[in-house]
Amino acid sequence: VDNPLVKNNKCLVCFSSNGLYFPNLNSELERVLSKERYEWESIIPYNNYSRVIFVRDVYKQWYIHGINENCNSIEKLSHLLTKLCDGYEAIYIGSSAGGYAAALVGRLAGAKYCFSFAGQFNLRELQKDPIKNKLLNEYIDYKYMDISNVVDNLYYFVPIKSVQDYDQYKRVRFNKNIYPILFNSSIHGIPFKPYAMKKILSLSEAELQKLIGLTHNSEVFSLKNLTASDFLYYMKRRFKNLILRSTNVKKRQR
């Protein structure tokens, strides 16, 4: 997505996670494909970037086969994004599996820096699931199974009360090229309210550095990093969802 109204050379590359659709049914996959759905579309600050690129792995296997039959490897994906970001100052973002991909592909493609929200660095435990993570399980010798010492210039948002995320954090906490921003949260994924994301992705590196080394309260952090318009927008969406949920409950009770 190019925005001719934004006069800068900044590019944002957004990687979808394995939460792109659920449950893992062909009907859900077809729905995502038919609607051209990508994560991040509704919560990023478009006015800060002259180019935004959305990336997804519909097989939900940590981008091990890239994004399609032609761009079917991490190397091909990084090469494609290097070309698409040529001449731009590129920032890569993603959560969970998307965070893993943003960190790895961003490193290979020469991103200025990357954001990982509860992303993985070591996939060994996940590889042991032959049903849910079939491709990952089959590729025993996959060379990007552990990227703990590969990535750099990465802002890593960590919900440290999440068992899986704390385990990943322990693997990289001594890597000086990874900047951990800790949250007192057990929620895997983005550890603060979505209405704060636009502000976070608009912060300068100097402002981001001030967040490092602290353990943040998710609610307080969210309130500190919001705009009034975004807060009202998400509150309206939440209120609408609550009404729909309540209506559906009443229908089931009849």
C-alpha positions as CSV (number, residue, x, y, z in Angstrom):
1,V,0.0,0.0,0.0
2,D,1.6,3.3,-1.1
3,N,0.4,6.6,0.4
4,P,1.3,9.5,-2.0
5,L,0.2,12.0,0.7
6,V,3.1,11.0,3.0
7,K,6.3,12.7,1.9
8,N,9.0,10.5,3.5
9,N,10.9,7.4,2.7
10,K,9.6,5.2,5.5
11,C,8.2,1.7,4.9
12,L,6.4,-0.5,7.4
13,V,6.4,-4.3,6.8
14,C,3.8,-6.2,8.8
15,F,3.9,-10.0,9.3
16,S,0.7,-11.8,10.2
17,S,0.8,-14.4,13.0
18,N,-0.6,-17.9,13.3
19,G,-3.7,-16.3,14.7
20,L,-4.6,-15.1,11.2
21,Y,-7.5,-17.5,11.2
22,F,-9.0,-20.1,13.6
23,P,-9.9,-23.0,13.8
24,N,-7.5,-24.6,11.3
25,L,-10.2,-25.5,8.8
26,N,-10.2,-25.1,5.0
27,S,-13.4,-23.1,5.3
28,E,-11.6,-20.6,7.5
29,L,-8.6,-20.5,5.2
30,E,-10.9,-19.8,2.2
31,R,-12.6,-17.0,4.1
32,V,-9.3,-15.3,4.8
33,L,-8.2,-15.7,1.1
34,S,-11.5,-14.5,-0.3
35,K,-11.5,-11.4,1.9
36,E,-7.8,-10.7,1.4
37,R,-7.4,-10.5,5.2
38,Y,-4.1,-9.6,6.8
39,E,-3.3,-8.8,10.4
40,W,-2.3,-5.2,11.4
41,E,-4.6,-3.5,8.9
42,S,-6.7,-1.7,11.4
43,I,-4.1,-0.7,14.1
44,I,-1.1,0.8,12.3
45,P,-0.3,4.6,11.8
46,Y,-0.6,4.8,8.0
47,N,0.1,8.5,8.0
48,N,3.7,7.8,9.3
49,Y,4.7,5.7,6.3
50,S,4.8,6.3,2.6
51,R,4.7,2.5,2.0
52,V,3.1,-0.3,4.0
53,I,3.6,-4.0,3.1
54,F,1.4,-6.8,4.6
55,V,2.8,-10.3,4.6
56,R,1.1,-13.5,5.7
57,D,1.8,-17.3,5.9
58,V,-1.6,-19.0,5.3
59,Y,-0.1,-22.3,6.3
60,K,0.8,-20.9,9.7
61,Q,4.2,-22.6,9.9
62,W,6.5,-19.7,10.8
63,Y,7.0,-18.8,7.1
64,I,9.1,-21.9,6.6
65,H,7.7,-22.1,3.0
66,G,7.6,-18.4,2.5
67,I,4.3,-16.9,1.3
68,N,3.4,-18.7,-1.9
69,E,4.5,-21.3,-4.3
70,N,6.9,-18.9,-6.1
71,C,8.2,-17.1,-3.0
72,N,8.6,-20.4,-1.1
73,S,11.5,-19.9,1.3
74,I,12.8,-17.4,3.9
75,E,15.6,-16.5,1.5
76,K,13.2,-15.7,-1.4
77,L,10.9,-13.8,0.9
78,S,13.8,-11.7,2.2
79,H,15.0,-11.1,-1.3
80,L,11.5,-9.9,-2.4
81,L,11.2,-7.6,0.5
82,T,14.7,-6.2,0.0
83,K,13.6,-5.2,-3.5
84,L,10.2,-3.8,-2.4
85,C,11.9,-1.7,0.4
86,D,14.7,-0.5,-1.8
87,G,15.2,3.3,-1.2
88,Y,13.1,3.1,2.0
89,E,13.9,3.2,5.6
90,A,12.2,-0.1,6.5
91,I,10.7,-1.2,9.9
92,Y,9.5,-4.8,10.3
93,I,6.8,-5.8,12.8
94,G,5.0,-8.9,13.9
95,S,3.6,-10.8,16.9
96,S,4.1,-14.4,17.9
97,A,5.0,-16.3,14.6
98,G,4.9,-12.9,12.9
99,G,7.4,-11.6,15.4
100,Y,9.7,-14.5,14.6
101,A,9.4,-13.7,10.9
102,A,9.8,-10.0,11.4
103,A,13.0,-10.5,13.4
104,L,14.5,-13.0,11.0
105,V,13.5,-11.6,7.6
106,G,14.1,-8.0,8.9
107,R,17.7,-9.1,9.7
108,L,18.2,-10.7,6.3
109,A,16.6,-7.9,4.4
110,G,18.4,-5.1,6.1
111,A,15.6,-3.5,8.1
112,K,16.5,-0.4,10.1
113,Y,15.0,-2.1,13.1
114,C,12.3,-4.5,14.0
115,F,9.4,-5.0,16.5
116,S,8.6,-8.4,17.9
117,F,5.6,-8.7,20.1
118,A,5.9,-12.0,22.0
119,G,7.7,-13.5,19.0
120,Q,9.6,-16.8,19.1
121,F,13.4,-17.3,18.7
122,N,13.7,-21.0,19.2
123,L,11.2,-23.4,17.5
124,R,12.5,-26.7,18.9
125,E,9.6,-27.3,21.3
126,L,7.0,-26.2,18.7
127,Q,8.6,-28.6,16.2
128,K,7.6,-31.6,18.3
129,D,3.9,-31.2,17.4
130,P,3.5,-33.3,14.2
131,I,-0.2,-32.4,13.7
132,K,-0.5,-28.7,14.4
133,N,3.0,-27.8,13.2
134,K,3.4,-30.4,10.4
135,L,5.9,-28.6,8.2
136,L,8.0,-27.5,11.1
137,N,8.0,-31.1,12.3
138,E,9.1,-32.5,9.0
139,Y,12.0,-30.1,8.5
140,I,14.3,-31.4,11.2
141,D,17.4,-29.7,9.8
142,Y,15.7,-26.3,9.2
143,K,18.6,-23.9,9.6
144,Y,16.4,-21.1,11.1
145,M,15.1,-23.3,13.9
146,D,17.0,-21.2,16.4
147,I,17.5,-17.5,15.6
148,S,18.5,-16.4,19.2
149,N,21.9,-15.2,18.1
150,V,21.0,-14.2,14.5
151,V,18.7,-11.2,15.0
152,D,19.7,-7.7,16.0
153,N,18.4,-4.2,16.4
154,L,15.1,-5.7,17.7
155,Y,12.6,-4.2,20.1
156,Y,11.1,-7.2,21.9
157,F,7.9,-6.7,23.8
158,V,7.6,-9.5,26.4
159,P,4.6,-10.6,28.5
160,I,6.8,-12.1,31.2
161,K,4.0,-13.9,33.0
162,S,3.3,-16.0,30.0
163,V,5.1,-19.3,30.4
164,Q,5.9,-19.7,26.7
165,D,7.1,-16.1,26.3
166,Y,9.2,-16.2,29.5
167,D,10.9,-19.3,28.2
168,Q,11.7,-17.5,24.9
169,Y,12.9,-14.4,26.8
170,K,15.4,-16.4,28.8
171,R,17.0,-17.6,25.6
172,V,17.8,-14.1,24.4
173,R,18.1,-11.9,27.5
174,F,21.9,-11.7,27.2
175,N,21.8,-10.8,23.5
176,K,22.9,-7.1,23.6
177,N,21.3,-6.6,20.1
178,I,17.8,-7.4,21.4
179,Y,16.1,-4.7,23.5
180,P,13.5,-6.2,25.8
181,I,10.5,-4.2,26.9
182,L,8.8,-6.2,29.6
183,F,5.2,-6.3,30.6
184,N,3.5,-7.7,33.8
185,S,1.1,-9.7,31.6
186,S,0.3,-13.4,30.9
187,I,-1.3,-12.7,27.6
188,H,0.6,-14.1,24.6
189,G,0.8,-11.6,21.8
190,I,0.6,-7.9,22.0
191,P,0.8,-7.2,25.7
192,F,-1.1,-3.9,25.7
193,K,-4.3,-2.5,24.3
194,P,-4.5,-2.3,20.5
195,Y,-5.5,1.4,20.7
196,A,-1.9,2.2,21.9
197,M,-0.2,0.6,18.9
198,K,-0.3,3.7,16.6
199,K,1.6,5.7,19.2
200,I,4.1,3.0,19.8
201,L,4.9,2.6,16.1
202,S,5.3,6.4,15.9
203,L,7.9,6.6,18.6
204,S,11.5,7.6,17.8
205,E,14.4,5.3,18.7
206,A,15.3,7.6,21.5
207,E,11.8,7.3,22.9
208,L,11.8,3.5,22.5
209,Q,15.1,3.2,24.3
210,K,13.5,4.8,27.4
211,L,11.1,1.9,27.6
212,I,13.8,-0.7,27.9
213,G,14.8,-2.2,31.2
214,L,11.4,-1.5,32.9
215,T,8.5,-3.9,33.7
216,H,5.4,-2.1,32.5
217,N,1.8,-2.4,33.7
218,S,-0.2,-3.2,30.6
219,E,-3.2,-1.0,31.5
220,V,-1.1,2.0,32.5
221,F,1.2,1.6,29.5
222,S,-1.9,1.5,27.2
223,L,-3.4,4.7,28.7
224,K,-0.1,6.5,28.4
225,N,0.2,5.7,24.8
226,L,-3.1,6.5,23.2
227,T,-4.8,9.2,21.3
228,A,-8.4,10.2,22.1
229,S,-9.6,9.3,18.6
230,D,-8.1,5.8,18.8
231,F,-9.5,5.2,22.3
232,L,-13.0,6.2,21.2
233,Y,-12.7,4.0,18.1
234,Y,-11.8,0.9,20.0
235,M,-14.3,1.5,22.7
236,K,-17.1,1.7,20.1
237,R,-15.9,-1.5,18.6
238,R,-15.8,-3.2,22.0
239,F,-19.3,-1.9,22.8
240,K,-20.6,-3.1,19.5
241,N,-19.1,-6.6,20.1
242,L,-20.6,-6.8,23.5
243,I,-24.0,-6.0,22.1
244,L,-23.7,-8.6,19.4
245,R,-22.5,-11.2,22.0
246,S,-25.4,-10.4,24.3
247,T,-27.9,-10.7,21.4
248,N,-26.4,-14.1,20.4
249,V,-26.7,-15.3,24.0
250,K,-30.4,-14.3,24.2
251,K,-31.1,-16.1,20.9
252,R,-29.5,-19.3,22.2
253,Q,-31.6,-19.1,25.4
254,R,-34.9,-19.0,23.5
